[in-house]
Amino acid sequence: MKSHNLISHPGLKSMGSATTLCSALLLLGLEKVEANGFYIPVQDPFATSRGNAFVATADRASAIYYNPAGLTQLESLAINGGVYAVSLGIEAKTDFDGRTHENDAAFIPVPQLYIAAPINDRWAAGLGINAPFGLKTDWGSMTPFGAVATETDLKYVTAWGVLAYEMTDTLSIGGGVGVTYADSTLNRIAAPLVDPVSQFKFEGDDVALNWIASLHWTPHEQHSFGITYRGKTELDLEGTAGAPGVGLPNAGASLDLVTPDTLAFGYAFRPTEQWTIEANVEWVNWDVLKTSTLKQDLSPDTPIPFNWESNFMYGIGVTYAPNQNWAFNAGYIYIENSQPDLNFNPAIADADRHWLSAGVSYSTADWSVDCAYQYAFSDRTVKNQTAAFDANNLVAGEYQSRFHGLMLSVNKQF
């Protein structure tokens, strides 16, 4: 680091770069809704309530995100607007002090909006806005790992524009582009040995592009398949960083961040007109999140080794529709942990996690309302934490999560 007041205190020179590294790592604690790093795959209550297994069905406006090729199934203009609210109940019993610390579990709203319509007998188009990544955590300043994580927040919104083309009566393809805006804020204790209150704060934002491509195949009225690929998004979050309370003034700063590409496969089976059973497998390429770099005008560049691991999500769900008005869904998702122990960060606190879901839909000729509820749980033990940013093993301990999610959407067909 360059010479400034932050490292002029005894004992701080060696921890200056380490705590700066910690603060950068916190950026990955975004508006977390799922247990897959900071990926938010749930984007429609009907799909969510049956284990987010919808890639092979994709017969409504939210197919813009799940599988654009499915838009060729629409017969008229459709608008779908909704919100997902999740409460992130996370507890950490740390080895350092033996105490239990809780994340502030306030409900976090995540909105969605989709508009889609057929253009002609072969083509369909759609526009959508959602938040496919993000997370928010708030541990306060009284935990042993306050120098690693106190509060993090990143708002991540993507606007989608897609087209779908019906190649044959049974096979459609689709794809398009997404424009992402990301706005981040993070805080952590700047120098706990000197001032246990003063915060290091980073703020930054950026706009970036990505893309989506998909296929939908219905070889038989009882069977359908879907494949969806979404490209990675490369962000360069630019803003300011500093800790004025300990002599590091706010100055220009930036952090490069990559959100992963994903590949989802789905199969739906309709044994009768009333029942649908669907299973999805989704691969999330967290391997692209290797090393980021925190750049500050008043400090040298700091490499940030995440070294996350690619993982899989497994979802299965069932829909029972006894008549034209009502549909009842239930589902289960298992999501593998993507964050190795060596690079564990309580701002994200990822783990192998189980999600149980249920929902109900009511439809008329032109309107429908969908409601969903989710409950998630995980337990993880973090030991032998030896990463450079936590040489004192401050984050080691038992981490328990109990999440509650509520989702509602209103749909209009014209």
Buried (B, 14 or more C-beta within 10 A) or exposed (E): BEEBBBBEBEEBEEBBBBBBBBBBBBBBBBBBBBBBBBBBBBBBBBBBBBBBBBBBBBBBBBBBBBBBBBBBBBEEEBBBBBBBBBBBBBBBBBBBEEEEBBBBBEEBEBEBBBBBBBEEEEEBBBBBBBBBBBBBBBBEBEBBBBBBBBBBBBBBBBBBBBBBBBEEEEBBBBBBBBBBBBBBBBBBBBBBEBBEEBBBBBBBBBEBEBBBBBBBBBEEEEEBBBBBBBBBBBBBBBBBBBBBBBBBEBEBBBBBBBBBBBEBBBBBBBEEEEEBBBBBBBBBBBBBBEEBEBBBBBBEEBEBBBBBBBBEBBBBBBBEBEEEEEBBBBBBBBBBBBBEBBBBBBBBBBBBBBBBBBBBBEBEEEEBBBBBBBEBBBEBEBEEBEBEBBEEBBBBBBBBBBBBBBBBBEBBBE
